Protein backbone atom coordinates (compact mmCIF):
# COMPACT_ATOMS: atom_id res chain seq x y z
CA UNK A 1 0.00 0.00 0.00
CA UNK A 2 1.30 3.44 -0.88
CA UNK A 3 2.36 5.68 1.98
CA UNK A 4 0.25 8.68 2.93
CA UNK A 5 3.07 10.98 1.71
CA UNK A 6 3.04 9.43 -1.77
CA UNK A 7 -0.74 9.60 -1.98
CA UNK A 8 -0.65 13.30 -1.06
CA UNK A 9 2.11 13.98 -3.58
CA UNK A 10 0.11 12.26 -6.30
CA UNK A 11 -3.00 14.27 -5.48
CA UNK A 12 -1.03 17.50 -5.73
CA UNK A 13 0.46 16.38 -9.04
CA UNK A 14 -2.94 15.46 -10.43
CA UNK A 15 -4.32 18.89 -9.57
CA UNK A 16 -1.38 20.56 -11.30
CA UNK A 17 -1.65 18.27 -14.35
CA UNK A 18 -5.25 19.38 -14.84
CA UNK A 19 -4.25 23.04 -14.93
CA UNK A 20 -1.29 22.37 -17.21
CA UNK A 21 -3.40 20.36 -19.66
CA UNK A 22 -5.87 23.19 -20.02
CA UNK A 23 -3.03 25.63 -20.60
CA UNK A 24 -1.31 23.48 -23.22
CA UNK A 25 -4.57 22.80 -25.07
CA UNK A 26 -5.61 26.43 -24.94
CA UNK A 27 -8.81 25.57 -23.14
CA UNK A 28 -10.53 28.19 -20.97
CA UNK A 29 -10.65 27.13 -17.33
CA UNK A 30 -14.29 27.43 -16.38
CA UNK A 31 -15.50 27.40 -12.75
CA UNK A 32 -15.95 23.84 -11.57
CA UNK A 33 -17.21 22.76 -8.15
CA UNK A 34 -15.30 19.47 -8.22
CA UNK A 35 -11.87 21.03 -8.86
CA UNK A 36 -9.45 20.95 -5.89
CA UNK A 37 -9.71 24.38 -4.24
CA UNK A 38 -5.97 25.22 -4.18
CA UNK A 39 -5.70 24.38 -7.90
CA UNK A 40 -8.73 26.45 -8.87
CA UNK A 41 -7.66 29.91 -10.11
CA UNK A 42 -11.28 30.99 -10.52
CA UNK A 43 -11.75 30.34 -6.81
CA UNK A 44 -8.42 31.81 -5.65
CA UNK A 45 -9.08 35.06 -7.53
CA UNK A 46 -12.42 35.73 -5.90
CA UNK A 47 -12.81 38.76 -3.66
CA UNK A 48 -13.54 36.51 -0.69
CA UNK A 49 -10.19 34.71 -0.99
CA UNK A 50 -8.11 37.89 -0.88
CA UNK A 51 -6.81 36.94 2.57
CA UNK A 52 -5.45 33.66 1.21
CA UNK A 53 -3.68 35.46 -1.62
CA UNK A 54 -2.12 37.86 0.87
CA UNK A 55 -0.90 34.95 2.97
CA UNK A 56 0.70 33.41 -0.12
CA UNK A 57 2.47 36.68 -0.95
CA UNK A 58 3.74 36.71 2.61
CA UNK A 59 4.96 33.11 2.56
CA UNK A 60 6.51 32.62 -0.88
CA UNK A 61 9.34 35.21 -0.67
CA UNK A 62 9.87 34.53 3.02
CA UNK A 63 10.37 30.79 2.63
CA UNK A 64 12.68 31.15 -0.36
CA UNK A 65 14.88 33.73 1.38
CA UNK A 66 15.01 31.57 4.50
CA UNK A 67 16.12 28.63 2.38
CA UNK A 68 18.97 30.70 0.96
CA UNK A 69 20.07 32.04 4.34
CA UNK A 70 19.11 35.63 3.60
CA UNK A 71 18.57 37.18 7.02
CA UNK A 72 19.84 40.75 6.65
CA UNK A 73 19.31 43.21 3.81
CA UNK A 74 20.24 46.76 2.90
CA UNK A 75 17.21 48.22 1.14
CA UNK A 76 17.80 50.67 -1.69
CA UNK A 77 14.96 52.85 -3.00
CA UNK A 78 15.00 55.44 -5.78
CA UNK A 79 13.58 56.57 -9.08
CA UNK A 80 12.81 54.04 -11.78
CA UNK A 81 13.42 56.82 -14.32
CA UNK A 82 17.07 57.62 -13.61
CA UNK A 83 19.04 55.44 -16.01
CA UNK A 84 22.75 54.85 -16.49
CA UNK A 85 24.88 57.71 -17.92
CA UNK A 86 25.34 55.73 -21.14
CA UNK A 87 21.62 55.27 -21.68
CA UNK A 88 20.92 58.85 -20.64
CA UNK A 89 23.39 60.14 -23.22
CA UNK A 90 21.70 58.07 -25.93
CA UNK A 91 18.29 59.41 -24.93
CA UNK A 92 19.58 62.95 -25.13
CA UNK A 93 21.01 62.37 -28.59
CA UNK A 94 17.70 60.95 -29.80
CA UNK A 95 15.76 63.83 -28.23
CA UNK A 96 17.99 66.46 -29.81
CA UNK A 97 17.63 64.83 -33.21
CA UNK A 98 13.85 64.87 -32.86
CA UNK A 99 13.79 68.65 -32.53
CA UNK A 100 11.28 68.38 -29.69
CA UNK A 101 12.34 71.00 -27.12
CA UNK A 102 10.29 69.52 -24.27
CA UNK A 103 11.68 66.06 -24.92
CA UNK A 104 15.21 67.43 -25.02
CA UNK A 105 14.71 69.29 -21.73
CA UNK A 106 13.50 66.11 -20.04
CA UNK A 107 16.45 64.17 -21.47
CA UNK A 108 18.83 66.80 -20.09
CA UNK A 109 17.40 66.27 -16.61
CA UNK A 110 17.68 62.51 -16.95
CA UNK A 111 21.34 62.90 -17.95
CA UNK A 112 22.01 65.17 -14.97
CA UNK A 113 20.41 62.70 -12.60
CA UNK A 114 22.14 59.67 -14.08
CA UNK A 115 24.94 60.33 -11.59
CA UNK A 116 22.67 58.77 -8.96
CA UNK A 117 22.62 55.54 -10.97
CA UNK A 118 26.41 55.45 -10.78
CA UNK A 119 26.36 56.21 -7.05
CA UNK A 120 23.75 53.51 -6.32
CA UNK A 121 25.75 50.96 -8.27
CA UNK A 122 28.92 51.88 -6.39
CA UNK A 123 27.17 51.78 -3.00
CA UNK A 124 25.78 48.31 -3.66
CA UNK A 125 29.22 47.09 -4.71
CA UNK A 126 30.67 48.30 -1.40
CA UNK A 127 28.01 46.36 0.53
CA UNK A 128 28.53 43.27 -1.61
CA UNK A 129 32.32 43.34 -1.27
CA UNK A 130 31.99 43.56 2.51
CA UNK A 131 29.73 40.49 2.58
CA UNK A 132 31.42 38.49 -0.14
CA UNK A 133 33.53 36.24 2.10
CA UNK A 134 31.47 36.31 5.31
CA UNK A 135 29.47 33.41 6.68
CA UNK A 136 25.93 33.53 5.33
CA UNK A 137 24.39 34.58 8.65
CA UNK A 138 26.62 37.67 8.70
CA UNK A 139 26.13 38.76 5.12
CA UNK A 140 24.25 41.92 4.14
CA UNK A 141 22.31 41.51 0.90
CA UNK A 142 21.15 44.33 -1.35
CA UNK A 143 17.36 44.41 -1.70
CA UNK A 144 15.50 46.69 -4.10
CA UNK A 145 12.05 47.21 -5.55
CA UNK A 146 13.17 45.14 -8.51
CA UNK A 147 12.50 47.72 -11.21
CA UNK A 148 14.69 49.80 -13.53
CA UNK A 149 16.61 52.97 -12.71
CA UNK A 150 18.14 53.25 -9.24
CA UNK A 151 16.82 49.79 -8.34
CA UNK A 152 18.56 48.26 -11.33
CA UNK A 153 21.77 50.11 -10.44
CA UNK A 154 21.83 48.67 -6.92
CA UNK A 155 21.16 45.11 -8.07
CA UNK A 156 23.80 45.63 -10.73
CA UNK A 157 26.38 46.73 -8.17
CA UNK A 158 26.02 43.42 -6.32
CA UNK A 159 25.87 41.44 -9.56
CA UNK A 160 29.13 43.04 -10.75
CA UNK A 161 31.05 41.28 -7.98
CA UNK A 162 29.13 38.00 -8.13
CA UNK A 163 27.00 38.49 -5.03
CA UNK A 164 23.30 37.61 -4.79
CA UNK A 165 20.71 40.38 -4.45
CA UNK A 166 16.96 40.51 -3.94
CA UNK A 167 14.26 42.21 -6.01
CA UNK A 168 10.73 42.76 -4.72
CA UNK A 169 8.83 43.87 -7.81
CA UNK A 170 5.24 45.10 -7.94
CA UNK A 171 2.83 44.23 -10.75
CA UNK A 172 2.42 47.47 -12.73
CA UNK A 173 1.17 48.13 -16.27
CA UNK A 174 4.50 49.70 -17.32
CA UNK A 175 6.90 47.18 -15.70
CA UNK A 176 6.69 43.67 -17.09
CA UNK A 177 9.48 41.98 -15.12
CA UNK A 178 12.26 42.47 -12.61
CA UNK A 179 15.53 43.98 -13.83
CA UNK A 180 18.19 41.73 -15.34
CA UNK A 181 20.65 42.03 -12.43
CA UNK A 182 18.53 40.48 -9.66
CA UNK A 183 19.50 36.94 -8.71
CA UNK A 184 16.78 35.04 -10.64
CA UNK A 185 15.78 32.85 -7.68
CA UNK A 186 15.38 36.00 -5.57
CA UNK A 187 13.25 37.98 -8.02
CA UNK A 188 9.77 38.13 -6.50
CA UNK A 189 6.63 39.72 -7.88
CA UNK A 190 3.87 41.18 -5.70
CA UNK A 191 0.31 42.28 -6.28
CA UNK A 192 -0.19 43.93 -2.88
CA UNK A 193 1.89 47.00 -2.01
CA UNK A 194 1.32 46.36 1.70
CA UNK A 195 2.86 42.88 1.60
CA UNK A 196 5.77 44.12 -0.49
CA UNK A 197 6.53 46.88 2.01
CA UNK A 198 6.33 44.38 4.86
CA UNK A 199 8.95 42.26 3.13
CA UNK A 200 11.21 45.29 2.73
CA UNK A 201 11.21 45.79 6.49
CA UNK A 202 11.34 42.16 7.66
CA UNK A 203 15.08 41.83 7.01
CA UNK A 204 16.15 45.46 6.57
CA UNK A 205 19.22 46.59 8.50
CA UNK A 206 19.32 49.95 6.72
CA UNK A 207 17.41 51.99 4.16
CA UNK A 208 19.17 54.10 1.54
CA UNK A 209 16.74 56.36 -0.34
CA UNK A 210 18.07 57.90 -3.54
CA UNK A 211 16.12 60.67 -5.29
CA UNK A 212 12.80 59.43 -6.57
CA UNK A 213 9.11 60.14 -6.97
CA UNK A 214 5.87 59.17 -5.26
CA UNK A 215 6.84 55.52 -4.84
CA UNK A 216 10.15 56.40 -3.19
CA UNK A 217 8.43 58.88 -0.87
CA UNK A 218 5.78 56.34 0.06
CA UNK A 219 8.38 53.74 1.01
CA UNK A 220 10.60 56.26 2.79
CA UNK A 221 7.87 57.67 5.02
CA UNK A 222 6.59 54.18 5.79
CA UNK A 223 10.02 53.28 7.19
CA UNK A 224 10.44 56.58 9.07
CA UNK A 225 7.02 56.13 10.68
CA UNK A 226 7.71 52.53 11.71
CA UNK A 227 11.02 53.49 13.32
CA UNK A 228 9.63 56.66 14.94
CA UNK A 229 6.73 54.79 16.52
CA UNK A 230 8.82 51.84 17.66
CA UNK A 231 7.03 49.37 15.40
CA UNK A 232 10.40 48.60 13.85
CA UNK A 233 13.85 48.34 15.37
CA UNK A 234 16.01 51.45 14.77
CA UNK A 235 17.92 51.24 11.49
CA UNK A 236 19.99 53.81 9.61
CA UNK A 237 17.75 55.79 7.24
CA UNK A 238 20.00 57.48 4.70
CA UNK A 239 18.89 60.13 2.23
CA UNK A 240 21.30 60.14 -0.68
CA UNK A 241 21.50 63.52 -2.42
CA UNK A 242 21.39 66.29 0.16
CA UNK A 243 20.33 69.07 -2.20
CA UNK A 244 17.49 66.99 -3.66
CA UNK A 245 16.05 65.88 -0.33
CA UNK A 246 16.38 69.19 1.49
CA UNK A 247 14.63 70.99 -1.36
CA UNK A 248 11.90 68.36 -1.51
CA UNK A 249 11.17 67.84 2.20
CA UNK A 250 11.77 70.47 4.87
CA UNK A 251 11.66 68.43 8.06
CA UNK A 252 12.52 71.54 10.08
CA UNK A 253 9.02 72.87 9.37
CA UNK A 254 7.56 69.84 11.14
CA UNK A 255 9.62 70.69 14.23
CA UNK A 256 8.72 74.40 14.04
CA UNK A 257 5.02 73.54 13.86
CA UNK A 258 5.23 70.99 16.66
CA UNK A 259 4.28 68.08 14.39
CA UNK A 260 7.39 66.09 15.36
CA UNK A 261 10.00 66.44 18.09
CA UNK A 262 13.47 67.75 17.39
CA UNK A 263 15.02 64.38 18.21
CA UNK A 264 13.04 62.88 15.31
CA UNK A 265 15.38 64.73 12.96
CA UNK A 266 18.09 62.32 14.06
CA UNK A 267 16.24 59.47 12.35
CA UNK A 268 17.63 60.50 8.96
CA UNK A 269 21.14 61.06 7.62
CA UNK A 270 22.10 63.03 4.51
CA UNK A 271 24.97 61.91 2.27
CA UNK A 272 26.32 62.60 -1.19
CA UNK A 273 28.88 59.84 -1.68
CA UNK A 274 28.51 56.04 -1.65
CA UNK A 275 31.37 55.68 0.81
CA UNK A 276 29.67 58.06 3.25
CA UNK A 277 26.44 56.03 3.14
CA UNK A 278 28.31 52.80 3.75
CA UNK A 279 30.33 54.35 6.61
CA UNK A 280 27.10 55.30 8.45
CA UNK A 281 25.93 51.68 8.26
CA UNK A 282 29.33 50.33 9.30
CA UNK A 283 29.47 52.67 12.29
CA UNK A 284 25.89 51.90 13.35
CA UNK A 285 26.60 48.14 13.51
CA UNK A 286 30.32 48.37 14.41
CA UNK A 287 31.27 46.42 11.29
CA UNK A 288 34.89 45.75 10.53
Phi, psi and omega in degrees: 000137181293146178290159178302321182299316180293321179298316180295319179298319181294322179296319177297317180296319179299319180297319180290320179302322179298313179297316183295320180298317177298319181295314182293326181273356181071023181275139173291142181265096182281155175304140182211121184297330187276348181292141177303133190302316184286349177250024183243092181303323180301323179284315184293338181265007176288156178301322184291341181260016180303319180300322178294317180297322179293321177298319180295320178292334175287315189283315189302306179293327182295312182295320181292320178291322175301317182297331182262008175074019181275107184246337186224130181231155168251115186270130180242121176250164175159174186297138173283350187263348182271104185267181180293156178304323180296313179292324180296321179295321178295318179299318180297317179300317179296318181294319180294322179293331182288337182077006180273110185296319181294318179296320179294321179296318178295318180296325177296319178295319179298320179295317179300318184276356179294344176299330179291330175299313180298317180294318180296320178297316180294317180300314181297324177296320178299316179297315182295319179295322177299319187273346192309317186248014179276160171297150189302325182290345181258352184289150171248121183255138174290134177228130180230178176282003170081354185270197178279193175067226181301322180297314177301317182300317181293314176300323181294322180299321176287318181300324183302331181249019173073029181249141180296151173213159187252145173231125179248086185278159176241140180290111180229152181299331186255009174227111188271339182199169175290160181292163190287352187257357175288143171300120188309320181288351181242022178258104185250146180242133182243152169262322186263121177302319185300317180291323178297314180295326177298318179294326176303317187276338186301325184240003188291129172253352175191154175237128175242112183257112173273164179308137181196189184254216185302317182298317179296318179296318179302311182292320180298310184289333173300313182293315179302316181295317180298319180288317181300321184270000179078010177284342177230151175296147177302132175223153174299129175245111190246125177260112184268120182107076187305312183299317180299307187289323181286334173284325185282316185230118177260090181295335180299328178298322179297324177290314182301324182270359179078016182280334173222166177271160182298327181293339178295337178296337180285353179290336184241150178236142178254134177218164179227002180226143179304320181296324179293320178296315181294323180295324177298317180293316180299317181292321182299321183256005180055048180278148180284000000 
